[in-house]
């Protein structure tokens, strides 16, 4: 039985590039709705009716709206379980897989945001991510076990982290340590990630023409 098509709200050169990479890795059937963040399309009533936060990515599937990148990743990887990018419930790797997807949104992004704005975080006792250095060490320690977050198993979590670390090292928000660079390169070499990058490069070129 075929699955309903995924409607994907996307903008190039934004967080949703990771979601497009995942869709390509999964071989998903999706309809692309492109938003131009530079002209504020994400703040227009048409899109705010879909996602009141005015953010991408967002997906619609079978009447269900999913926003927030980790939630989108969990949903899509489970929807296309046959692609093998999400350990199923009962698999010992399911817990670590969910841990790293949620850690991205609950710890990594807030820590990087505070760093980028040179903003003093709350005290470690009340700050959700503790402190930046501890957050980063936790990630680096896991990557050193490699080659992927779940060891030998490549998963949707790696698509999220590989694409995110690629951007954050580019903007010097995360140090480009050898272990981080090697991990990014492994993720960027995945066929679906490369397809998504090529498709987005075409869109960027067309928008600039």
ROLUM-986286 format. One line per field, with one value per residue: x, y, z of N, C-alpha, C in turn; residue in three letters. Coordinates in steps of 0.2 Angstrom, whole numbers. Layout:
<atoms>
n.xx X|... .
n.yy Y|... .
n.zz Z|... .
ca.xx X|... .
ca.yy Y|... .
ca.zz Z|... .
c.xx X|... .
c.yy Y|... .
c.zz Z|... .
aa ALA|... .
</atoms>
This chain:
<atoms>
n.xx 4|3|11|4|8|22|21|33|39|51|67|81|98|96|90|82|88|94|83|79|90|88|76|79|89|80|73|61|44|40|33|38|38|43|50|55|65|72|64|53|43|40|33|21|3|-2|8|10|-2|0|12|13|24|32|43|55|61|45|32|18|8|-3|-13|-7|2|19|32|47|64|70|59|53|62|62|49|49|59|54|42|47|52|58|69|79|85|81|82|71|58|62|74|91|97|88|85|97|98|86|90|101|95|85|94|100|91|87|99|111|107|102|114|123|117|117|131|133|127|134|130|127|124|111|114|122|115|102|101|96|105|117|132|142|154|154|143|148|159|153|147|158|165|156|157|170|170|165|161|150|136|129|138|144|133|124|112|97|99|113|112|105|115|127|124|121|132|141|137|138|152|157|153|161|155|156|171|182|187|198|191|178|177|181|169|159|163|161|147|142|146|137|125|111|112|121|114|103|110|115|103|98|108|105|93|97|105|96|87|96|98 .
n.yy -6|11|25|41|56|66|83|96|109|121|130|135|135|135|128|118|112|100|92|90|83|71|67|64|54|44|41|46|50|66|82|98|113|129|142|159|165|177|187|186|177|167|173|177|177|165|155|156|150|137|134|142|147|152|145|135|118|111|99|91|77|66|73|76|88|92|99|107|102|90|82|81|73|61|57|56|46|35|34|30|17|6|10|9|19|22|15|2|2|-8|-12|-11|0|10|19|27|32|41|49|56|63|71|78|87|97|101|104|106|116|127|130|134|145|154|156|161|173|179|178|178|162|155|150|135|126|129|131|123|116|115|119|127|121|108|103|102|94|82|79|77|67|56|56|52|38|33|26|33|41|31|21|9|10|19|32|42|51|55|61|73|78|79|88|99|101|104|117|124|123|130|143|145|143|131|122|116|103|88|76|80|86|75|67|75|75|61|60|70|63|54|47|52|64|71|72|80|92|95|98|108|118|120|127|138|144|147|156|166|171 .
n.zz 0|-5|2|8|0|5|10|9|17|13|14|5|11|24|40|36|26|30|32|19|14|22|17|4|7|12|1|-1|-6|-10|-10|-15|-7|-9|1|2|12|13|8|17|16|24|34|30|29|23|25|39|43|42|49|64|70|60|54|45|45|39|38|30|31|27|33|45|54|56|64|70|69|75|78|65|59|66|63|49|47|53|46|34|37|30|24|34|42|55|70|76|89|102|97|104|100|99|109|111|99|99|109|104|93|100|109|100|98|111|118|110|99|107|115|105|99|110|111|98|99|108|121|138|146|157|174|177|184|181|167|152|144|152|151|137|134|141|134|121|123|126|114|106|112|109|95|94|96|85|68|67|75|81|82|71|64|52|53|53|63|61|48|52|62|55|44|52|59|49|45|57|60|49|51|62|75|81|84|72|74|71|72|71|59|51|53|48|34|31|33|23|12|9|-2|-4|3|-4|-16|-12|-9|-22|-28|-20|-23|-37|-35|-28|-37|-47|-41|-39|-52 .
ca.xx 0|7|10|2|14|24|22|39|40|58|70|88|103|92|90|78|93|95|77|79|95|85|70|83|92|75|70|54|40|38|31|42|35|49|49|60|66|74|58|49|37|38|29|15|-2|-3|12|8|-8|3|16|12|31|35|49|56|56|38|29|12|7|-10|-17|-3|8|25|37|53|68|71|52|52|67|59|43|50|63|49|37|51|57|61|76|84|88|79|81|64|57|64|81|94|100|82|86|103|95|81|94|104|90|83|100|102|86|87|105|116|105|102|121|126|113|120|137|133|125|139|125|128|118|109|118|122|109|95|102|95|111|122|137|144|160|152|139|152|163|148|146|165|166|152|160|177|168|163|162|143|133|127|144|144|126|122|105|94|103|119|110|104|121|132|123|121|139|144|135|141|159|158|152|165|152|159|178|183|192|199|185|171|178|180|162|155|164|157|140|141|148|131|122|106|115|124|108|100|115|115|96|97|112|101|88|100|107|90|85|100|98 .
ca.yy 0|17|30|48|60|71|90|98|117|121|136|134|139|136|122|113|108|94|88|88|78|65|65|60|47|39|39|48|54|72|88|103|120|133|148|163|168|184|191|186|173|162|177|178|173|158|150|156|146|131|134|149|150|154|142|129|114|109|94|89|71|63|77|78|93|91|105|106|98|83|79|79|68|55|55|53|40|30|33|26|12|1|13|7|24|22|8|1|0|-15|-12|-8|7|15|24|31|36|46|53|61|68|76|82|92|102|103|106|109|123|133|132|137|151|158|157|166|180|181|179|173|158|155|146|128|123|131|131|116|112|115|125|125|116|102|101|100|88|76|77|75|60|51|55|48|31|33|31|37|42|24|16|7|10|26|33|48|56|57|66|79|81|80|94|104|103|107|124|128|124|135|150|146|142|124|121|111|98|83|71|83|87|68|65|79|72|55|61|73|59|49|48|56|70|74|74|86|98|97|100|115|122|122|132|144|147|150|162|172|172 .
ca.zz 0|-5|8|6|-1|10|8|13|17|13|11|4|15|31|44|32|21|33|31|12|14|25|12|-2|9|13|-5|0|-11|-7|-14|-12|-6|-7|4|2|19|12|6|22|14|30|39|27|32|20|29|46|44|42|55|67|71|54|53|42|40|41|34|31|29|29|38|51|53|60|64|74|65|77|77|58|57|69|60|42|47|55|41|29|41|26|22|39|45|62|74|78|96|104|96|109|98|98|115|109|93|101|113|100|90|105|112|96|99|118|121|105|96|112|117|99|99|115|109|92|101|114|127|144|148|164|178|175|188|178|160|150|141|157|148|131|134|142|128|115|124|126|107|103|115|106|89|94|96|78|64|67|82|84|81|64|60|50|55|52|67|57|43|56|65|50|41|57|61|43|45|63|59|44|54|68|81|83|82|67|77|66|73|69|51|48|54|43|28|30|31|17|6|8|-9|-3|6|-10|-21|-9|-10|-29|-29|-17|-27|-43|-33|-26|-44|-51|-37|-40|-59 .
c.xx 4|6|8|9|16|25|28|40|48|61|78|92|99|93|87|82|94|89|77|84|92|80|74|86|86|72|62|51|37|37|34|38|41|47|55|61|68|69|52|43|35|34|23|9|-3|2|11|2|-6|7|16|19|34|42|49|61|49|36|22|11|1|-14|-13|2|13|30|42|58|69|64|51|56|64|53|45|54|59|44|41|55|60|68|81|88|86|78|74|64|58|72|85|97|94|83|91|101|91|85|97|100|87|88|101|97|86|93|110|113|105|109|124|123|116|127|138|132|129|135|127|123|116|114|117|117|102|95|101|100|117|127|139|149|158|147|143|156|159|147|153|166|163|155|166|176|167|162|155|141|131|132|144|138|125|115|103|97|109|117|109|111|126|131|123|128|143|143|138|148|161|158|156|161|154|166|178|188|192|193|179|172|177|173|158|156|161|150|138|143|142|127|116|107|117|119|105|104|115|108|95|102|109|96|91|102|101|87|89|101|93 .
c.yy 6|22|37|52|65|78|93|106|118|128|134|138|140|129|117|109|101|89|86|83|71|62|61|54|42|37|41|51|60|78|94|110|125|140|152|167|176|189|190|181|168|166|179|174|166|153|150|151|139|130|141|152|153|152|136|124|113|104|93|82|67|67|79|83|92|96|103|100|91|79|77|73|61|53|52|47|34|28|29|21|7|4|11|13|26|16|8|1|-7|-16|-8|-1|12|21|29|35|42|51|59|66|73|81|88|98|105|106|110|116|128|135|136|144|156|161|162|173|183|183|175|169|158|150|139|124|124|131|124|112|113|121|122|120|109|99|98|94|81|74|74|68|55|50|51|41|29|26|36|37|35|19|15|8|18|26|40|53|59|62|73|82|83|86|100|106|106|115|127|128|129|142|150|145|135|124|115|106|92|78|74|84|80|65|68|76|65|56|65|69|54|51|53|63|74|76|80|92|100|100|107|120|125|128|138|148|150|156|168|174|178 .
c.zz 0|0|5|5|4|7|12|12|18|11|11|9|22|34|40|27|24|32|24|11|16|20|6|1|10|6|-5|-6|-8|-12|-11|-12|-4|-4|4|8|18|11|12|21|20|35|36|30|30|24|36|48|45|48|58|69|66|52|48|45|44|36|35|28|31|34|44|50|58|59|69|71|68|76|70|56|60|65|53|43|49|50|35|32|36|24|28|42|53|65|77|86|97|102|101|107|98|103|113|103|94|105|109|96|94|108|107|97|106|121|115|102|101|114|111|98|104|113|103|94|106|120|132|146|155|167|176|178|185|170|157|147|146|155|141|130|136|137|123|117|124|119|104|106|111|99|88|94|89|75|64|74|86|83|73|60|59|51|53|57|64|52|47|59|60|46|45|58|55|43|51|63|54|46|61|75|84|80|77|69|71|66|70|61|48|48|48|36|26|29|25|11|5|2|-8|-1|0|-15|-18|-10|-17|-31|-27|-21|-33|-41|-32|-33|-47|-47|-38|-48|-61 .
aa UNK|UNK|UNK|UNK|UNK|UNK|UNK|UNK|UNK|UNK|UNK|UNK|UNK|UNK|UNK|UNK|UNK|UNK|UNK|UNK|UNK|UNK|UNK|UNK|UNK|UNK|UNK|UNK|UNK|UNK|UNK|UNK|UNK|UNK|UNK|UNK|UNK|UNK|UNK|UNK|UNK|UNK|UNK|UNK|UNK|UNK|UNK|UNK|UNK|UNK|UNK|UNK|UNK|UNK|UNK|UNK|UNK|UNK|UNK|UNK|UNK|UNK|UNK|UNK|UNK|UNK|UNK|UNK|UNK|UNK|UNK|UNK|UNK|UNK|UNK|UNK|UNK|UNK|UNK|UNK|UNK|UNK|UNK|UNK|UNK|UNK|UNK|UNK|UNK|UNK|UNK|UNK|UNK|UNK|UNK|UNK|UNK|UNK|UNK|UNK|UNK|UNK|UNK|UNK|UNK|UNK|UNK|UNK|UNK|UNK|UNK|UNK|UNK|UNK|UNK|UNK|UNK|UNK|UNK|UNK|UNK|UNK|UNK|UNK|UNK|UNK|UNK|UNK|UNK|UNK|UNK|UNK|UNK|UNK|UNK|UNK|UNK|UNK|UNK|UNK|UNK|UNK|UNK|UNK|UNK|UNK|UNK|UNK|UNK|UNK|UNK|UNK|UNK|UNK|UNK|UNK|UNK|UNK|UNK|UNK|UNK|UNK|UNK|UNK|UNK|UNK|UNK|UNK|UNK|UNK|UNK|UNK|UNK|UNK|UNK|UNK|UNK|UNK|UNK|UNK|UNK|UNK|UNK|UNK|UNK|UNK|UNK|UNK|UNK|UNK|UNK|UNK|UNK|UNK|UNK|UNK|UNK|UNK|UNK|UNK|UNK|UNK|UNK|UNK|UNK|UNK|UNK|UNK|UNK .
</atoms>
